[in-house]
Amino acid sequence: MPETSLQPAARKSSLAIIFVIVFIDLLGFGIVLPLLPRYAQRFHATDFETGLLFASFSAMQFIFAPLWGRLSDRIGRRPVLIAGLAGTAVFYALFGIASMLPSLGLMFVARIGAGIAGATISTAQAYIADSTGHDGRAKGMALIGAAFGVGFTFGPILGTFAVPVELDGAALNPMPGFIAAGLSLLAMIVAFIKLPESWRPGLAPPRRGWLNLGAIRDAVSVPTLGQLLLLFFIATFAFSQFETTISRLTLQVFELGDDSNFWLFTYIGVTLCLMQGVLVRRLASRVSEESMIVAGAILMGAGLFCVSLAADHASLPMLLATMPVLIAGFSLLTPSTQSLISRRSDPARQGEIMGVNQSASAMARILAPLCGHALFGLNPRLPYWCGAALLIPALILALFARRRRPPNSQH
């Protein structure tokens, strides 16, 4: 394996800087996410347009992540990361301007642009790969997940200081968008001043692509691997429906103001951090992945069903009590499924198969908002009923994967 271009002390420092950069950038994401469906409703967007507003961001990340990756293989990670952060700052500022006008069309431009610029998160992962050896790779990659969790927790808290009240009955306070832009600009400045380059010229760039049909065919031909990939898609789809519609539910059914909605998202973020950082880590060494996947599917299905019951009764205490069940299920299911997919893959093709898994996750996040908001328009409880129903075949797939462990499994 080739040596990285950074000395050990520099590698440690650069990983800390990457964490800070991603964390600051995701604070902005945590500010904007709770507002999107509420903004769309105030702009009189249709259910399809609201779903498309979410889906456009994920679609741009799906399309542009390989392009940013190829570019970083040629000119280096640092300039790509800086350019992505600069673009994110510009398009969050555009989000604020769209709020002021107000303009749904400009809001779409802002979200599409933010998706393109935010696709550089894969370059941050490549930077970590450059800066770590094989033994430290998993811990390095965990920094991205930790930054996501912490940013998603503290972003909504910061958002409460810029609650988007209506200014004149139509326009909205642009401060959330401008604060998010300022945070991304701060992250860009930190990267420009502090972040060293990790990429070395002369290394053969990895093969990248959007949709390798041959890789998909080969992956699903492995015993139980196709079932695990489908299971991961279903779980991501079901949770994304919840994640992208919950702000509409809290507004229409529970009548929460924007400040209370921010605190609700903070509650979700804190719960997610606790479940992934405490519960899953403690169980991982004691419970098999197969058992954690089964338990996760049961808890996710029960949690989504209880969210619909809380909506039926317009009971906020029931909703707050239900969310940890749903989040615990998602926290148990998704990392365990990813781990099992990795363990059951041919080591020589593991990167390819994990890429297929990431593509499945991206497609779920593109399709879920479109489906979720269409269902919400018919009945606010439908996205959660649908998600709970989807977890029934997911549970069957989990049980199948548990009973039909392939003979070459490393577990």
N, C-alpha and C positions, 0 to 999 in steps of 0.2 A: 504494500500500500504506500503511495507517495506521501512524503512528509508535507505538512502544511507550511506556508510561508511565514507563519507567526511563531515566535518563541513562546514557551509555556506561560510565562507571566502575561505576555501580550494577548495570548489566546483567552486566558481567564478574564482579562479586562475587556476584551472585545465582546465576549459573550454577555457580560454584564451590561455593556452598552447596547447590544442588540435587544436585550430584555427591556431596558429603559425606553428605547425607541419604539418598540412594538407596544409597550404598555401605554406610553403617552398617546400614540396614534389611536389606540383602541379606547382610550377615554372618550375621544370624539365620537367613535362609533357607538359607545354606550349612551352618549347624550342624544344622538339622532334616532337610534332604533325605536325607542318608545313613542316617538312623535309621529313616525311616518304614517300609520293608518289614521291617526287623528287629523293630521294635516290634509291627507287625501280626502277625508270626509268633509272637512271645512272647505275644500276646493271643489266639492260636489263631484268627486270622481266616482265612476261606476265601480262595481265590485271587481270587474275584470281589470280596470285601470289600476285599482289599488293593488291587486295581486301582481300585475305587471310591473308596478313600481318596485316591489320587492324582488321579483324574478329577474328584472333587468340587471340589478347589481350582481347577483350570483352568476347570471349568464355571461356577463363581461369578464368576471373572474375566471370562469371556465374557459373562455376563448383566449384571454390574454396572458394567463399564467405561463403557458408554454413559450409565448413570444418573449415575455420578459426574461424567462429562463434562458432561451437561446441567446438573447442579447447579452445577458450577464456572463455567459460562457465565452463571449468574444471580447467584451470591453471591461469586464470586472463586475463584482457585486456592488461595490460602494457607489458608483455613479448611478446604477439602476435604482438602488434603494433611495438615494437622495432625490432622484427624479420622481419616483413614486410618491414620496412624502410631499414634495412640492405640488404635484398634481392633486393629491388629496386635500391639501390646504386650499387650493384654488376652488375645487368643486364643493367643499364644505361652505366656503364663502358664498358660492353661487346658491347653495341651499338656503342660506340666510337671505339673499336677495330675492329668491323665489318666494320666500315666506312673506316678505314685505310687499310684493307687488299686488296681489298674489298671482302666481302663474304655475299651473300644473305642468305645462310644457317645459318650463325652465327647471321645474323640480325633477322631471324625467332626465333632462340633460345633466343635472347635478348628480343624480344617482348613477347614471350610466358612466359618467366620468369618474366618479368615486370608485366604481367597480373596476374600471380599467386601471386606475392608479393603485388601488388596494390589492390588485393581483400580484404585486411584488412581494407579498407575504411568502410566496414560494421561493423567492430569491433570498429572503431572510433565512429560510430553512437550508438553502444551498450554502449560505455563509456559515451556518453552524456546522454543516457537513465538512466544509473546508477546514474548519477550525478545531475539529475534534477527531480523535482516533476512533477505532471501532468500539473500544470498551466504553468510551464516554459519549458515544453518539446518542444513545437513548436519553441520557440525562440532559444532553444539550437540546435535543428536540423538545423535551418536556418544558423547557423555558418558554417556548411559543405558547403551549397550552396554558401555562401558569400566567403569562402575560394576558392572554385572552380572558381567563377567569377573573383576574384582579381588575383589568380594565373594564370588563363588563359589570363588575361590582361597583367601582367608584365612579364610572361615567354617569350613571343615573343620579348618584348623590350630587355630583357637580351640576347636573342638569336642574336640580331643584333650586339653584341660585339664579337660574335664568328661565323661570317658568314662562312658557310661550302664551301669555295672555293675549286676548284680542285687543288691538289698538283702536280700531275704528269700526268694528263689526265685521270687517272683511280681512284686513291685513293682520298678520301675526307678528309677534315680537321676533326679530331676526337674530337675537342674541345667542340662542343655542347653536345655530349654524356658524356664527362668527367665533364663538368660543371653541367649537370643534376645529375650525380652521386654524385658530391661534395655537391650539395644542399640536396639530400636525406640523405647523410651521416651526414650533419649538423643537419637535422631534427631528425635523430636517436640519435645524441649526446644530443640534447635538451630534447628529450623524456627520455633518460637514466638518465639524471641529475635532471630534473625538474618534470617529470610527476609522480604523485602518483597513486597507484592502486585504482580503483573504485569498483572492483568486491568484493563481500563478499561470502566466502564459505558458503554452506548450502542453498543458493537460488536455487530453482528448475530451471534448464536450460530450456529455451523455445524450443518448437519443431521446428526443422528446416528441410528443404528439398529442393530439386531442382525443382521438377515438380510434384505437387499434382493434379492429374487429377480430383479427387473428388472436390477439392477446386475450380478448374476452372469451372467444371460443375455447382456447386452451385452458383458461382458468376454470370455466364451468365444467370442463371435462374431468377435472380432478374430483374424486369421491368426496362428497359433503362440501367442497369449496364453493360450488355454485349456490348451494342452499345458504351458506354463510354470507355470501355476497348479497343475495336477495334479502336476507334477514337484515343486514346492515342498511340496505336501501330503504326498507319498510320502516325501520326504527327512526332513521333520519327524516324520512318523509313525514311520519306522524308527529315527531317533535317539532319540526319546522312549521307544520300547520298551527300547532299551539303557539309557538314563538312569534309568528307573524300576525296572528289574529287576536292575541290576548289583550292588546291595547283597545281594540274595538269592543271587546267583551266588557272590559272594565268601564268603558265609557257608556255604552248603551244599556247594559244590564245593571251594573253596580254603581253607575253615575259617579265615578271617581274623577276628580279634577286632574289636571296635568301634573300638579305637584305630587298628589297622592299616587298617581300612576308611576312617576319616577321612583318613589319609595318602594312601590311594589316590585319594580324591576331590580332595585337594589336587593330586596329580599330574595328574589330569584337568583341573583348573582352570588350572594353570600351562601345560600343553600347549595348552589352548584359547587362552589369552592370547598365547602365542608364535606360534601358527599364524595367529590373526587380526591380531595387532599387527605381526608381522614378515613372515611368508610372504606372506599375502594382499596386504598393502600394497605389498610390493616387486613382486609379480607383476601387480598391477592396471594399472600403466602400461605393461606390456610384453606382456601376453597378453589376448586378447579374452575377454569374458564367456562366449561360447559355448564356447571351449576350456576355460576354467576349470570350467564346469559339467560338461562331459564328463569331465575329469580327476577332478573331485570325485565324480561318480557311480561311477566305476571304483574309486577309493580307498575310498569308503564301503562299497561292496559287498564288496570284498576284506577290509576291516577287520572287518566284521561276520561274514563267513565264518571269518576267523581267530580271532575271539573264541570261536566255537563249537568250533573245533579245540582252542584252549587249554583249554576246558572239558572236551572229550573226554579230553585227556591230563592234566587237573588240573595244568597247568603255569603257575605264576604268572609266571615269566620270559617265556613266550610271550605271556601276557595283557598284560604291561607293554610288550612290544615291539610288540604289535598296536595298542594304543590310539592312539598317535600317527598311525598310518595312517588309522584311522577318523575321528579328530578332524580331521586334515588334509583329508580328503574333505568332511566336513561344513562346515569353515571355507571351503573353496573354493566349494562348491556353493551354499550358502544366500545369502550376500551377492551373489554373481554373478547368481543367479536373480532376486533382488529388484531388482537394478540393471537387468537386462534387461527385466523386467516394466515398470519405470518408463520405460525408454527407448522401449519399443514401445507405450506407451499414448498416447492423445490427451492433450496437455498440459491441455486443458480438463477432462478427466475423470480425471486422474491420481490425485487424492486418493480418488475413489470406487473406482478399480480397486485401489489399494493397500489400501483398506479391505477389499475382497473377499479379497485375499491374506492379510491379517491374520486374517480370519474362518476361512479355510481352515487356517491355522496353528493357531488356537485349537481348531478341531474335531479336528485331528490329535492335539493334546496331551490332549484329552478321551478320545478313542477308544483311543489307543495303550496307556495303562496297563491298561485293561480287557482288551484283546486280549493284551498282553504277559504279564500275570500269569496269565491263563487258560492260555496256551501254556506258561508256565513250570511250572505245576502238572502238566501232562502230561509234560514233559521240559524240564529246565533249559536245554537248548541250542536249543529251538524258537524263542524270540523272535529269536535272532540268525540262525538259518537263514531264518526268515520275512523278517527285515529284508534279508538278503543277496539273497533271491529277489526282493523288491520293487524292489531297485535295478536289476534287469535291465530291466523296463519303463521305469524312470526313465532308464536309459542310452539306451534307444531314443527316448524323448521328447526327451532332450538332443540326440541326433544329428539328430532331425527338426527341432528348433528351429534347429540350426546350419545345416542344408541349406536350410531353407525360410524364410530371412530375408525378412520382408515388405518390399515396395518402399519403404515410407515409413519404414523403420528409420533411426534417427538415428546408428547406429553406423558 
